[in-house]
Amino acid sequence: MAILNVNPTRMAMLGLKRKIKSAKRGHKLLKDKQDGLMQKFMEIIREAKRIREEVEERLGAAFKNFIRAGSIMEEEFLEGALLFSTAKTELSVKTKNVMSVRIPQFKLKQSGEAINYGYLQTSGELDIALQSFQDVFPLLIELAEIEKSAEALADELEKTRRRVNALEYRMIPDLQDTIKFISMKLGEMERGAVINTMIVKAKIEAQMA
């Protein structure tokens, strides 16, 4: 705690009281924002965990089929089959405002087919793998979007937490201590003024007597 460098006057104390009132109001608003951010952050983390588990499961199955196809097919046939893909992907990015945080929104547009080759010299495992990769790609984009959102919310949450702590543990206590100090000084000055008045009065009375 620290006493602020101000003159111990009533005007200064009134100004500090206005500041502490404003600081407490700001602290409450920031605390409410912090609680809201934390709630939203936890919701996103749970959703990200669910999507990540699904992505890992589906990608794992797709890679198994791809590896199996590679072990069955000749290397040149496998490479040739992959060259005929007509699949195209377009990704656009927008942002939305969530509790003063810019959250990304990814929009995916897919066209064409990953499977665009003859079936004579290819395996069914390759068909399944490529289709699985194409199907899971939108989920990957969704995961990227939600994890980026979690990152942005975490940054804002940390900033808000620091502001809340600065008000709660530094600014408000310093203002309170300064107000107490000024109040004590004013009390001493008032008592001193009363004593001086009594001394002067006693001297006057003595002279008159």
N, C-alpha and C positions, 0 to 999 in steps of 0.2 A: 504494500500500500504506500501511497505517496501523497503529500500535501501539494496541491497545485500552487503555482506562483501567482497569487492574486492578492490584491489589497483587502485586508479584513474589514470590509464595509458592508452595510446592509444592502446596498445596491449590488455589490458583488455576490452576496449570498442569495439574493433574489434571482440573479442571472444563473447561478449554479443550480438552484432549485428547478428552474425552467429546463436547464440542460439535463438534469438527472431524470426529470419527468419524460423528456423526449427520448433519452437513452433507454429507459425502461420500456417505453412503447416500442422503440426499434428492436430491443432485445426480444420482446414477445413476438413481434412479426417475424423476425429471423428464426426464432425457435420453432414457430409454427411451420415456416418454410422448410426448416431442417427436417422436421418430423414428416412433412409431406414428401420431401425428396427421398428420405430413407424408405418410406413405404413404397414409393414408385420404384426405387432402385431394387428393393427386395423382390418385387413382382417381376421385374425384368430379369433378374438373376435366376429366379426359378424357371421362367420361360426359356431363358437361354440354355439352362441345364437340360431341360426336356428336349429342346430342338437338337442340341449337340449330341445327346445320346442317340437320337433317331438318325442323325446324319452319320455318326460313326458306325452304327449298325448297318445302315444301307450302303455306305461306302465300303465297309468291310466285305459285305456279300458281293458287291460289284467287282472289287479287286480279286476276290477268290475266283470268280468266274473268268475274269480277264487272264489271270495267271494260268488257270486250267486250259483256257483256249490257246494260250501261248505254248503250252506244253504239247498240245495236240497238233496245232497247225504249223506248217512251214513258215519260217520267219519272213520270207519274201511275200507270201500270201497274206500274212497278218499285216505287214506294212502297207501292202497294196490295198487291202480292205479299208484301212484307216484313211487312205488318201481320197477316197470317194465320198467322204462325208459332206453333206450340204448344210449341216447345222450351222446356224448363225445366231449370235446373241448380241442384243443391244441393252445397255444399262444406262438409265437416267437417274439423276440424284436430285432430290428436293429436300428442304428442311421444314420442320414444324417447331413451334414454340411450346415447350412443356415446362411450366414453372420457371420461366426466364432462361431455359436451356434450349439451345438449338439442337434438335434431334434429327438425324438423317432419315430420309425415306427413299429407298431404292425401288425403282420400277424396272422389272425385267421383261424384255420382249424376245421371245425365241421363235425362230423360223427354221424351216428345213428339217432334214432327218439325219440322225447320226448313222443310221443303217441305210446305206445306199450302194450296195454291192450285190453281186451274185452269191447264191447260197451253195454253189457246187463245191467250192474249195474252202469254205469257211465252216466253223463249228457253231452249234447252237449256243454254246457258252459265250462266244463272242457277241452274238446278238443280244443275249440277256445282259451282259456286262455293259455294252454301249447304251442300251436302252435305260439301264439302271443309272448310269452316269448322267444321261440327259434328264431323267426324271428327278434326280436328287439335286441338280444344280439350282433350281429355284429355292430349295430349302437351305442350301449353302448361302445364297444371297440374303435370305431372311435371317439366318444366323449372324452373318456379318453386320446386318443392319441393327439387330438387337444388341449385339456386343458393343458396337460403336455407340449406341444409345447409352448403354451401361457405363461406358468409359466417360462420356460427357456428363452424365449425372453424378458419377463419382467425383469428378473434378469440381463440379458446382457444390456438391455436398461438403467437400473438404474446405472450399472457400467460405461457405456459410458457417461451418463449424468453427473456423478460426475467428470469424466476426463475432459469433455468439460468445466464444470464450473471451475475446478481447473486451467485450462489453460487460460480461458477467464477472470476470476475475480481475479486470484492470480499471476500465473507465468508470463504471458505476461505484466500486469501492473507493476509488480516488476522489470522486465527487462527494461521496458521503463523508469521507474523512475530512475533506477540505471544509465542507459545511459545518461539521462539528468543531473544527479548529476556529473558524470565523465566529461561530456562536460563542465559543469559550472566550475568545478575545473581546468580543463585544460585551460579554458579561463582565469581564475584568475592567473594561473601560467604563462601563456604567457604574460599577461599584467604586471605581476610582473617582469618578465624577461626583458621586454622592458623598464620599469621604471628604473630597476637596470642598464641596459646598458646605458641609457641616463644620469644617475647620474655619472657613471664611466667616460663616455665621457666628461661630463662637468668638472669633476675634472682634467682630463688629460689636457683639453684645458686651464683650469685656471692655472695649473702648467706651461704649455708651455708659457703662456702669462707673 
